[in-house]
Amino acid sequence: MPCGKNETTLAPSQIELFLTAIENSGNVDQIREKVNLPVFKVRSALRELEGAGYIEEVNEEYVLTDKGMASL
Amino acid sequence: MSEEQQNPISLPRIGDKAPNFEVNTTQGPVKLEDYKGSWLVLFSHPADFTPVCTTEFVAFQEIYPELRELNTELLGLSVDSVQSHIAWVRNIEENFNTKIEFPVIADLSKEVATKYGMIHPNDSGTEASRAVFVIDDQQVIKSIIYYPLTTGRNMAEIVRLVKALQTTVKHQVSTPANWTEGDDVLVPPPASQQQAEERANDDSVEVIDWYLAKKKL
């Protein structure tokens, strides 16, 4: 590991893209449709965003946390 | 006794469930299960910043759009670091005007390369050889190709292979030698004497002999 670690591997523009897509909640398929990225990338990004506290999964849908909303 | 003799490496085979992995890539952390629902071409290369691998990466990128149209993702792997991969793909973009859009696994621990039998010590030392695993949307290994360090892979064959495998799954047929999309396919051979007799008189297929019959899709 190099000298330091970022919160996620996502670029700021990618974080914004996903958080905007999730703004009113959505499941993986709905989010994928909005961000127009391959499904592996969507699953990976959602996992990272959840791990960093931007989103949480509730009943198989993703919603923004307070941190996620504040980031928009 | 060598280490390999003491701990023989178990290679995955065609028809096996693809071994799981959770890895760092040039596009973030990825798990095999992230690819569920799409086909995957997982390929290894010996090292970043090497000549054959560089030509292969440009060529893999060239077929990536066609693979995506086939619901198939590409995922590269070598035992280099993410930083090395990033520097290399940026170098490729500068030198070849080709942006590498598929992720590349940084398998520094060799965990994935070992699980998939990608390291062939007598040819590639501690690096990965040129392996290709075609994994279907249910995460089952459908085909495996190995090339040595010195020989770059044929991208047209990889695309042809994916199309042939998907055709087999979709239509329950086989594909003959040198088959390409649009060619006739082979129907399964009869499994009983009665089937053979009926096959010989089946007008819906081109019967060359009772065991060899073609049809159009």
Interface residues (C-beta under 8 A of the other chain):
Chain A: P2 T8 T9 L10 P38 V39 F40 K41 R43 S44 A45 R47 E48
Chain B: N24 Q27 G28 P29 V30 K31 E33 D34 Y35 G37 S38 R68 E73 Q83 P103
